[in-house]
Amino acid sequence: MAFLWPSLLWLLLLVPLLVLLYWWLQRRRKKLALSYPSLSLVREALGPRRQLRRHIPPVLFLLALAALLLAAARPLAVITLPAQNQTIMLAMDVSGSMRAADVEPDRITAAQNAAKAFIAELPRHVRVGIVAFAGSAQLAQLPTQNREDLVKAIDSFQLQRGTATGNGIMLSLATLFPDAGIDIAALGGRQSMRPRSLDEISKQDPAKPFTPVAPGSYTSAAIIMLTDGQRTTGVDPLEAAKWAADRGVRVYTVGVGTVQGETIGFEGWSMRVRLDEETLKEVAARTQAEYFHAATAADLKKVYETLSSRLTVEKKETEISALLALAGALLAVLAAGLSVWWHGRIL
């Protein structure tokens, strides 16, 4: 615990001084009782329980005074609070491989249902943006607090060819950091449907040098990428993960489907789709985030519930003067109430 006004802590010396004063008054009362035998007889008649009651209100009053003096010094403590300015980017795979039915009823439907359930559980102050990626990446919904718009964006997904997981991460970053120098046009459309390097999509201004920060240090936003993990085109997801790590953004990855995979048909061709766990784990590790495997629709929902609880709170150094002042006031009222109840007077 730290204090904004630590010099006021010297006032706490009043507490032991008052304790000494109370102890002196009690000894004086004992001497007075010995001088007057009748008072000693009355004291013995009260019994030890009644004598103990005499000391409870003063003790409560001293505790109240200590709490109020600590509050005056304006203490700071690190406590867990809801994050008030948080944005979550959902980067969702809409490639043809998401048609696979190894997750009931199929990967894309299970992912959509879980995403909508996740959004419904979030506090209203959290903004959510949605990126849909296949062979290219498009911003399906700007970050918003309007849950209805988010549900509409998720329901409007159309499956496409190709899987550009790196593009999904980069477009999410471009949405969070509009001045990061990311060429959004290069991430979407047919021109993006080929392997690309970060140099091709970077428009970093040389006059504005970028200084990397510690991975995971940016607490106001996070990216959740949901995919089967098989990149076929676009930016290398590991390079995109480095961009996110350099900006302190965590990229949580959710692998949909089974490792064994399934053979699917799409637009006249067929292919076997398997979950690429290794890449997803590495993306999460590089950004100080976590990887989750969802082999069933129920698993997927549990993953999103876990992410909801982890992404909507953060530790902050917060002033707790009001809490201590409230505790002091309650103790003072309790001390006065017990004193009046038991002894007919305050202290």
N, C-alpha and C positions, 0 to 999 in steps of 0.2 A: 504494500500500500504506500502511495505517495501523497503529499499534501501540497496544495497550491499556496497556502499561507502557513508554512511550518512554524513561523515565529509564535503563532498563537498557541502552540502546544505547551508553552511555558505556563499557560493558565491551568493546566492539569495539576500543577503543584497545589492548587487550592484543595483538591480532593484529599490528599494525605493530611493537609493541615486541618481540614474539617473532621477527618477521622480522629486525629489527636484531640481536637476540641471536644468531640463527642465522648471519647474515652475519659477525658478530664472531668467532664460533667457527670459521667456515671460514677467515677470514684468519689466525687464530691457528694453525690446522693447517698452513697454507701456510708460515708462518714456521718452524714446528717441522720441516717437511719440508726446508726450506733449511738448517737447522742440522744435520740428519742426512742426509747424501747417500744413505745406504742407503734411507731412507724415500722419497726422491724417485725412486729407481730402481724401487721397488715400485709407486709411483703411476703412473709412465709405463708400466709393464708391464700395468697394469689396462686401459688404453685409455680413450678418451672415452666409449664406451657404458657401461662399468662405472662411470665417474665420474658419468654422468648418473643412473644408478640410485640413487646415494646421496641425490640430492635429491628423488626422487619421494615416498617415504614422509613426509618432513617437510612437503612441500607439501600432501599429502592430509590430514595431521593438522591443519594450519592451516585448511584449508577446512572440516574437520569441526568445529573449534572455532568458526569464524565462524558456521556453520549452527546450532550449539547456542546460541550467544549470541543470535542473531536469534530463535530459538524462545523463549528466556527472556523476550524483550520482548513476546511474544504478538502476532504480526503478524495483520492482517486483510487479506483480499483479496476482490475481487468475482469470484466464479466461478459457472459455470452448474451448477445442481444440480437433481435431480428435485424437483418441488413436492410436499410431503408432505401438505398439507391442501387439496387441490384438488377442486372439484366442477364437473362439466360438465353443463349442462342441454341435452338434445337436444329441441328443439321441432320436431315433425314434422307436416307437412301431411297430413291424411287426408281432404281434400275430394274431391268427385267428379271434379275436373279431374285428380287424380293417377291416374285410370284411363287416361289417354292413353297410347298405345303408341309415341310417338315416341322413347322410351327402352325398349329391349328388356328383359324381355318387356312391361313397362309401367312407368310412373313409380313407382308405389307399391311394386311388388315389387323394383325396382332399389334404391329408397331403403331398404327394409327390409334387403335383403341387405348393402348397403354399411354401414348403421348397425351391424349385428351384427358385421361384420368389423372395423369401427372399435373397437367395445367390446372385442373379443377381443385387440386389439393394445395396449390401454391397460395401464399398470402396475396391479397389484392394489390399490394404495393410493388410486387415484383413484375418487372416488364419481361415479356417473352417475345423473341423474334424467331422466325422459321426460315430455314434455308432448305430447299429441295435440290438434291443433286443426283445426276445419273452420269451421262457422258459429259455434261456441263452442269453448272450450278446456277440456280436462280433464287432470288430473294422472294419467297412466297408471302412473307408478312414482315413488315417493319416491326421493331420492338414496340409492344403496346401492352396496356393493362386490360384491354378489351378482350375478354375470354371468348366472346361470340365470334369475333373476327378470326381468332386463332383456330377455333374449331372449323370454321368455314375453309380456312387455308389448308388445314390437314385433310379435310374431306375432298378437296379438289385435286389431290395428287393424281397424276397420270404417269404410268410406268413408261420408261424410255430405255433406249439401248445404252450400254456403257456404264462404267462406274468410276467416277472421279472423286474419290474420297478426299484427296488433297484440296481440290477445288472447293469442296464443302467447307473445309476448315478455313481456307483463305477468304472466302466470301463472308463467313461469320466474323472473321477478324476485321475485314473491311467495313462491316456494318458497325462493329463496336468502336473502331478507330478510323473514322473517315479520312483523317489526315495522315494515315500510315503509308501512303504511296503505293497502294495496291490498285492495279488496273482492273476494275470490275468488268469492263467489257471483254477482257481477255479470258474471264472465267466462265462466261455464258455464251450460248450460241454455238453454231457448228464449228466455228474457228477454234473453239477450245477442245474439240473432241479428238485430241491427240496428246501424247506425252509432252509436257512442257516443263521448262525450268523456271525457277523463281525469277531469274533475270528477265524473262520475257514478260512477266506480269508486274514487275516492280517499276514504279515511277517515283522512287525515292528522290526527294530534292536534295542535291549535294550541299546546298546552303543550310540545310537543317539536319545536321548529323544526329543519328539515333544512338542512344546509350542504352544497352540492354539492362534489364532489371533481373532480380532473382526469380527463377521459375516458381510459379504459384503465389507470387507476392501481390498480384492484383486481385483484390477481394470484391470488387464491385461488379464483376461479370464472370461468367463461365460459359463454356461450350459443351454441349452434350451431343456427341455424334453417334447416331444409331445406324448401323450398316451390317451387311454380311461380310464386309472387310476385304472383298476381292477387287482391288484397284486394277482397272484395265486401261485407263487413260488419264490425262490431266496431270496436275502437279503431284510430285511424290509426297505422300502423306507424312513421311518422316521429316522432309524439309519444311512442310507446312507446320508440323509440330514444333520445329525449332523456332519458327517465327512466333508462334504462340508463347513458347517458353521464354523467349527474349522479352516479351511484353508482359510476362507474369500471369498470363491467362491459362487456367487449367482446362484441359480438354478431356472430359470423361468420355470413355468409349463404351458402347454397348454392342456386343456381338449377337446378332439375331440368327437363329438356326442351329443346326447341328454340325459337328465337325465332320461327320460322314457325308453330309450334304445330300443332294437329290438331283436327278436329271429332269430338266424342265424344257418345254418347248415355247418359243416366243418368236412371232412374226416369221414363221416358216423355217426356223432353225432350232436346234436343240443343243444343250450343253449341261455339263455337270457342275453344280455350284456347291462349293464348300466354304465353311467359315474360316477366314484367315485370322486366327486368333493372335498369332505372333506379331503381326503388324499393329493390330489394335492395342495390344499390351504395350508395345514399344512407344506408340503415340502417347498413351496415358502416362507412362513412366517418364518420358522426356518433359512433360508439363507438370509433374508432381501431382497427377490426378490418379484415377483408378480405372481399371477395366472390369466390366461386368459381363458375364455370359448368360444369355437368356435362351434356353433351349425350348421353352414352352411359353405360351401366352401368359400363364400364371407367373412364371419366372420373370418375364418382362415387366409385368405390373409391379412385382416386388422390387425390381431394380429401380424403377422410377420413384416408388415410394421412398426408397433409401436415399436417392439423390435429392428428393424434395427436402428431407430432414437435414441433409448435409449442406445444401446450398442456400438455405434461407436463414441461417444464423451465422454470426461471426463474433469473435472476441474483440472487445473494444475497451480502451481505458476510459472509464466513465466516472464523473463526479457523483458521489453517493451521499452528499451532505444532507439532502432531503430525507433519505432513509434514516440516517442517524438522528436527525432532528425529530422525526416522527417517533422513533423509538424512545428518545429522551422525554418527549411530551407524554407519551403513554405511560412511561414509568413514573413520571411526576404525578400524573392523575391517579394512578394506582396507589402510590404512596399516600397521597392525601385522602383518598377514599378509605383505605384500610385504617388510617389513623383516626378518622372521624367515626368509623364503624366500631372500632375496638375501644377507643379511648375518649370519644366525644369531643375531640379537638384535633387540629392539624399538628402532627408531630408533638 
